[in-house]
Amino acid sequence: MLKSFTVICLMVLTTGTALGKELHIVFDGSKETDAWLGLQQGIEEANTQGKFLNLKYIIANFNDLASIQDKASTIIVSARSALRNSELATKYPNIPVFAVLPSSSAQSRPCAKNILYISPSSQIMNKVTTLWRAEHPNGNGRAQLWHYTFRKYAAAQLNKRFKKTAEKPMSDDSWSAWAAVKLFSDVAAKNANPSTQLLNPKETSTLAFDGQKGVDLNFNSELELLQPLLIVDNGIIVSEISIQKINTLRDANSNCRTLAAKN
């Protein structure tokens, strides 16, 4: 009897059909974009890891959100406008919304405790570009989140996996959507209610997320992911800009920072 029970337990753990936990990811955006490709790459890798933890990541439709019982294990990945992100945050206040496209500025972003920004604003990207060019007057580099030639910190392996799956190089948008899923799966591997944890600013500020950038990444008080940036000049990575240096360029009087601190 004991032997039979052991065999059944092993079968359940292997298949995951009885004990496996499903985590839902809703994508809001066009499936003809790099963001969609990045999301697919992230889910594929999350499920590879999830097999060992009895977790399964599923792409869900908006129509299914009402029927999903476990909202504490559900996220929305948005590749839409700031206005759309605000609508999502209001309609689904208990679900984290990962905004993966850059807004024009921090001031133009909706202030909501459940919107997590993977990409810096275009304003910050332009400030980093301007700063670097001032220090390198003969250069024509531009700040980017990612580049397909990036090789350090296991970035080469990620670029290779993405190129094989998507049949195109990884871009800023595809990295950003991949990072949203990777962050979610990293939290889910340690917490039974990952979405609930991501809605707590005290928790997001202490995350140690590995985005293949060489340092642990977490969110600031504006719920923007703090991360190093690359300077790419004529298709070549010429510099890495640290989080500390980027922080000196931020607006210290952001309304979103005030609201996030209150929540």
C-alpha positions as CSV (number, residue, x, y, z in Angstrom):
1,M,0.0,0.0,0.0
2,L,2.8,2.4,0.9
3,K,4.6,1.7,-2.3
4,S,1.5,2.4,-4.4
5,F,0.9,5.6,-2.5
6,T,4.5,6.7,-3.2
7,V,4.1,6.0,-6.9
8,I,0.9,8.0,-7.1
9,C,2.5,11.0,-5.3
10,L,5.5,10.9,-7.8
11,M,3.1,10.8,-10.7
12,V,1.2,13.8,-9.4
13,L,4.3,15.8,-8.8
14,T,5.6,14.9,-12.2
15,T,2.5,15.8,-14.2
16,G,1.4,18.7,-11.9
17,T,-2.2,18.1,-12.9
18,A,-3.4,17.7,-9.3
19,L,-1.1,19.9,-7.3
20,G,0.1,22.3,-9.9
21,K,-0.7,26.0,-9.5
22,E,-1.7,28.1,-12.4
23,L,-0.6,31.7,-12.7
24,H,-2.3,34.0,-15.2
25,I,-0.7,36.6,-17.4
26,V,-3.0,38.9,-19.4
27,F,-1.4,40.8,-22.3
28,D,-2.9,44.1,-23.5
29,G,-1.3,45.1,-26.8
30,S,-0.8,44.1,-30.4
31,K,0.5,40.6,-31.1
32,E,2.5,42.1,-34.0
33,T,5.0,43.8,-31.7
34,D,8.3,43.1,-30.0
35,A,6.6,43.3,-26.6
36,W,4.4,40.3,-27.5
37,L,7.5,38.3,-28.5
38,G,9.3,39.2,-25.3
39,L,6.3,38.2,-23.3
40,Q,6.2,34.8,-25.0
41,Q,9.9,34.3,-24.3
42,G,9.4,35.1,-20.7
43,I,6.5,32.7,-20.3
44,E,8.5,29.9,-22.0
45,E,11.3,30.4,-19.6
46,A,9.0,30.8,-16.6
47,N,7.4,27.5,-17.4
48,T,10.8,25.8,-17.7
49,Q,11.6,26.9,-14.2
50,G,8.0,26.3,-13.0
51,K,8.2,22.6,-13.8
52,F,10.5,22.2,-10.8
53,L,8.2,24.2,-8.6
54,N,4.9,22.8,-9.8
55,L,3.9,26.2,-11.3
56,K,2.3,26.8,-14.7
57,Y,2.1,30.2,-16.4
58,I,-0.8,30.7,-18.7
59,I,-1.7,33.6,-21.1
60,A,-5.2,34.6,-20.2
61,N,-7.7,36.8,-22.1
62,F,-9.4,39.8,-20.6
63,N,-12.7,38.0,-20.9
64,D,-11.4,35.3,-18.5
65,L,-10.3,37.8,-15.8
66,A,-13.7,37.8,-14.1
67,S,-13.6,34.0,-13.8
68,I,-10.1,33.8,-12.4
69,Q,-10.4,33.0,-8.7
70,D,-6.8,33.5,-7.8
71,K,-6.2,37.3,-8.5
72,A,-3.2,37.1,-6.1
73,S,-1.4,35.1,-8.9
74,T,-2.5,37.3,-11.9
75,I,-0.8,40.2,-13.6
76,I,-1.5,42.4,-16.7
77,V,1.3,43.2,-19.0
78,S,0.4,46.4,-20.9
79,A,2.0,47.5,-24.1
80,R,-0.4,50.4,-24.4
81,S,-0.6,54.2,-23.7
82,A,-0.5,55.9,-20.4
83,L,-4.3,56.6,-20.7
84,R,-5.0,52.9,-21.2
85,N,-2.7,52.0,-18.2
86,S,-4.7,54.3,-16.0
87,E,-8.0,52.7,-17.2
88,L,-6.6,49.2,-16.4
89,A,-5.3,50.3,-13.0
90,T,-8.7,51.7,-12.1
91,K,-10.7,48.7,-13.4
92,Y,-8.4,46.1,-11.8
93,P,-7.1,47.7,-8.6
94,N,-6.0,44.4,-7.1
95,I,-4.0,43.2,-10.1
96,P,-0.5,44.6,-10.9
97,V,-0.2,46.2,-14.3
98,F,3.2,46.1,-15.8
99,A,3.7,49.0,-18.2
100,V,6.4,47.9,-20.6
101,L,6.5,50.9,-23.0
102,P,8.2,54.2,-22.1
103,S,6.0,57.2,-21.2
104,S,7.0,60.6,-22.3
105,S,7.9,61.7,-18.8
106,A,7.4,60.7,-15.2
107,Q,4.8,63.6,-14.9
108,S,2.7,62.1,-17.7
109,R,2.3,58.7,-16.0
110,P,-0.8,57.7,-14.1
111,C,-0.2,57.7,-10.4
112,A,-1.5,54.4,-9.2
113,K,-0.2,51.9,-6.6
114,N,-0.7,49.0,-9.0
115,I,1.2,50.2,-12.1
116,L,4.8,49.0,-12.2
117,Y,7.0,50.7,-14.9
118,I,9.6,48.4,-16.4
119,S,10.9,51.1,-18.8
120,P,12.2,54.5,-17.8
121,S,10.4,57.5,-19.3
122,S,11.6,58.9,-22.7
123,Q,12.6,62.0,-20.8
124,I,15.1,60.1,-18.6
125,M,16.4,58.2,-21.6
126,N,17.0,61.5,-23.4
127,K,18.7,63.0,-20.3
128,V,21.1,60.1,-20.1
129,T,21.8,60.4,-23.8
130,T,22.5,64.2,-23.4
131,L,24.7,63.6,-20.4
132,W,26.8,61.0,-22.2
133,R,27.2,63.1,-25.4
134,A,28.3,66.1,-23.3
135,E,31.1,63.8,-21.9
136,H,31.8,62.4,-25.3
137,P,31.4,65.3,-27.8
138,N,32.7,63.2,-30.7
139,G,30.2,60.4,-30.1
140,N,26.7,59.8,-31.3
141,G,25.5,57.3,-28.8
142,R,22.0,56.9,-27.5
143,A,20.6,55.4,-24.3
144,Q,18.9,52.0,-24.6
145,L,17.4,49.5,-22.2
146,W,19.0,46.6,-24.1
147,H,20.9,45.6,-27.2
148,Y,21.2,42.3,-29.1
149,T,25.0,42.4,-28.9
150,F,25.0,42.6,-25.1
151,R,27.0,39.7,-23.7
152,K,27.8,40.3,-20.1
153,Y,25.9,39.0,-17.1
154,A,24.4,36.0,-19.1
155,A,22.9,38.6,-21.5
156,A,24.5,36.6,-24.4
157,Q,22.5,33.5,-23.5
158,L,19.3,35.5,-23.3
159,N,19.9,37.1,-26.6
160,K,20.6,33.7,-28.2
161,R,17.5,32.1,-26.8
162,F,15.3,35.0,-27.9
163,K,16.8,35.1,-31.4
164,K,16.2,31.4,-31.8
165,T,12.6,31.6,-30.7
166,A,11.5,34.9,-32.2
167,E,13.8,34.8,-35.3
168,K,14.8,38.4,-34.7
169,P,17.1,40.3,-32.3
170,M,15.9,41.3,-28.8
171,S,14.9,45.0,-28.6
172,D,14.1,47.4,-25.7
173,D,10.4,46.5,-25.9
174,S,10.9,42.7,-26.1
175,W,13.4,42.9,-23.2
176,S,10.9,45.0,-21.2
177,A,8.0,42.5,-21.6
178,W,10.4,39.6,-21.0
179,A,11.5,41.3,-17.8
180,A,8.0,41.8,-16.6
181,V,7.3,38.0,-16.8
182,K,10.7,37.1,-15.4
183,L,10.1,39.4,-12.4
184,F,6.7,37.9,-11.8
185,S,8.0,34.4,-12.0
186,D,10.9,35.2,-9.6
187,V,8.5,36.5,-7.0
188,A,6.1,33.6,-7.6
189,A,9.0,31.1,-6.9
190,K,9.3,32.5,-3.4
191,N,5.8,33.7,-2.6
192,A,2.4,31.9,-2.8
193,N,0.7,35.3,-3.5
194,P,3.1,37.1,-5.9
195,S,0.6,39.7,-7.1
196,T,-0.2,40.7,-3.6
197,Q,3.4,41.2,-2.8
198,L,3.9,43.3,-6.0
199,L,1.1,45.6,-4.8
200,N,3.1,46.5,-1.6
201,P,5.6,49.3,-2.2
202,K,7.6,48.2,0.7
203,E,8.0,44.8,-0.9
204,T,8.8,46.1,-4.4
205,S,11.5,48.4,-3.1
206,T,13.4,45.4,-1.6
207,L,13.1,43.0,-4.6
208,A,16.3,41.5,-5.9
209,F,15.3,40.9,-9.5
210,D,17.9,39.5,-11.9
211,G,17.3,41.1,-15.3
212,Q,20.7,40.0,-16.8
213,K,22.1,43.4,-16.2
214,G,24.8,42.6,-13.6
215,V,23.0,44.1,-10.5
216,D,19.9,43.3,-8.6
217,L,17.0,45.4,-9.7
218,N,14.1,46.8,-7.7
219,F,11.5,49.6,-7.9
220,N,11.8,53.1,-6.6
221,S,9.1,55.1,-4.9
222,E,7.5,56.0,-8.3
223,L,7.3,52.2,-9.0
224,E,9.8,52.5,-11.8
225,L,12.3,49.6,-12.2
226,L,15.8,50.9,-11.3
227,Q,18.3,49.6,-13.8
228,P,21.5,50.4,-15.6
229,L,21.2,51.6,-19.2
230,L,23.4,51.0,-22.2
231,I,24.8,53.6,-24.6
232,V,24.8,52.3,-28.1
233,D,26.7,54.2,-30.8
234,N,26.5,53.0,-34.4
235,G,25.3,49.6,-33.4
236,I,28.0,49.1,-30.8
237,I,27.7,49.2,-27.0
238,V,30.2,51.9,-25.8
239,S,29.1,52.4,-22.2
240,E,27.0,51.3,-19.3
241,I,25.3,54.0,-17.2
242,S,24.8,53.1,-13.5
243,I,21.6,53.3,-11.5
244,Q,23.3,55.9,-9.2
245,K,24.2,58.2,-12.1
246,I,20.7,57.9,-13.6
247,N,19.1,58.8,-10.3
248,T,20.9,62.2,-10.3
249,L,18.8,63.1,-13.4
250,R,15.4,62.4,-11.9
251,D,12.9,65.0,-11.0
252,A,12.9,65.3,-7.2
253,N,9.4,66.8,-7.1
254,S,7.4,64.1,-8.8
255,N,3.7,63.9,-7.9
256,C,3.7,60.2,-8.5
257,R,6.4,59.7,-5.9
258,T,4.3,61.5,-3.3
259,L,1.2,59.4,-4.1
260,A,3.2,56.1,-4.1
261,A,4.6,57.0,-0.7
262,K,1.1,57.4,0.7
263,N,-0.2,54.0,-0.6
